[in-house]
Amino acid sequence: MSKKISYYTKEGLDKLTQELSTLKTKGRADIARQIAEARDKGDLSENAEYDAAKDAQGHLEAKIAQLEELLGNARLLDETKIDTSIVSILSKVTIKNKKNGASMTYMLVSEEEADLKVGKISTQSPIGKGLLGKKKGETALIKTPAGEMEFEVVNIGA
C-alpha cells in the first residue's frame, strides 16, 4: 500500500488525534461491554447480538487502523510560512464567479479536513485543483459537475 502524505492545519491534526484516542479508549470499552453482555445470554452459535457486537468490533478496529495510518502519514503545515502570492494548500482565497458575480471565500485544505459548511474545500476537489497555483487577478476555468465555470482570484490570504 502506498503511503499518501496528507497536510493538515493544527486544528485538523488535533481533531484526528482526539478521534483516534476516543475510539481506542471509549470505543473499545463500549464494544467489549457489548460482547460481554451478549456472551452472558447463552449459546453463541445462535446469538445475533454477539454476532453484531463482533461485527462492530471489526469495524472499530478497521477505523482505528485507518486513522493510525492517516496520522502516520500526516504532516503539520506551518500557517505562518504560507506564500500568499499564489494559491496553495492552506491559502484562504476569495474568488468571484465571472458569470453571476457571486464572491466566495474558501480555505484550501487536505481531503480529510475539507468541510464546506465552514468554508474549507479540498485541494483534490475540482475547484481546489483549478485554483492551485493561480495568482491574484488570474482567471481559473474549472470543470465542475454543473459544467465549466470561470472564477477570478480576487484575494489570497493566510
N, C-alpha and C positions, 0 to 999 in steps of 0.2 A: 504494500500500500504506500503510495507516495505521501510525503509529508507536505501538507499545504500550510504555508506560513500565513497567518492572519494578523492584521494590525488592529489594535484596539486603543480606545481612549482609556484613561484610568478608571472612569466610571463603568465602562463596559467590561473591563477586565475584572473589576471588583464584583460586578453583578454575576459573572460566570463563576468566580471563585466561591461566592456565597451560595450559589445554586448547588455546586458540587458538594460543598460542606453539608448543606441541608439534606441532600439525597443520601450521603454517606452515613449521617447520624440519624436523623428523624425518619427518613425514608426506609432505611434498612431495619430500624427498630419496629416501625409500623408493619412491615412485611413479615418480620419474624413473629410478631404477635398474632397476625392473621393466620400464619401457618400453624402455630401452636394451638390456636383456638379450633381450627379445622381438624387438626390431628386428634384433639380431645373428643371429637364427635364420632370416633369409631373407624370402621372399615375404610381404608384409604382408597381401595380399588373402585369404590362407587361414591366417592366423596367429591362432589362438584366444587364445593368451597375450597377444598385442599388444592384441586387442580387449578382453580382460578388464582389462588394465592401464589402457587408455584409459577404460573404464567406471569403474574405481576412482578414476582421476584426476578424473573428472567429479563423482563422489560426494564426494570430498575437498574439491574447490573449492566445492561447494554447502554443505557443512558449515561451511567457513571463512566463507563469505558470511553464513550464518545466524548464526554466533557473533559476527561483526563487527557485524551489525545489532543483535543482542541486547545486546552491550556498549555500542553507541552509544546505546541507549535505557535503559541501566541506571542506577539511582540507588542510592547507598550510604546506608543508614539509620544514623543515629546511635543506637546502642543505649542511650546514657545519657539520651536525651530521650524515652524511651517512657513514655507515660501508663499507669500501672498501675491506674487506676481503671476502665478499660473494656478489653475485649478488642480488640486491633488487631494489625496486622502486627508481627511480632517479639515479640508477647506470649508468655510461657510460661504456659499456662493448664492448671490441673488441673480436670478435670470428673469428675462421678460419674454413672454410668448409674442413673437412678431406678428402673429395672425390676429390675436384678440387684445393684445396689450397688457394682459394679466402678468403681474410680477409675483414670484415665489422665491423664498429663501430656503435652501437646504444645506445640511452638513453632509458631506460625503464620508461614509464610514464603511467598515467591513460588512460583508453579507450578514454575519451573525448578529451584528449590532444594529442593523437597519430597523427603523420604526417610523413609518410615515406619519403617524399621529403626532410625533414630537419633531418632525422635520428632518429626520435622518434617513437618507437614501443610500443604498448600496452602490459601491463603485462598480459592481457587476450588473446593475440594472441598466436598461437601455439609456436612460437619461444620464446616469452616473458615468457610464462608458463614454457617452458622447461629449460630456463636459470635461473629462480629464485632459489636461494639457492645454486647455484654452486660456486665453488671456482676457483681461478686462476689455470690453468693446468688441470682441470677436463674436461671430455667429456660429452656432452649432446646429447642424442639420441632423436630427435624430429620428431614427426609425422606431416608432412605438407601435403597440398593438392597434392604436387608432389611426395609424398612417404616419407619414413623415411630418415632423413638426420642426419649426425653426425657432431657436431660442438665442437671445442676445445675452452675453455675460455682462451684467450691469455692475456688479461689485464682487470682490473676492476678499474674504477676511479670515481670521483665525478663530 
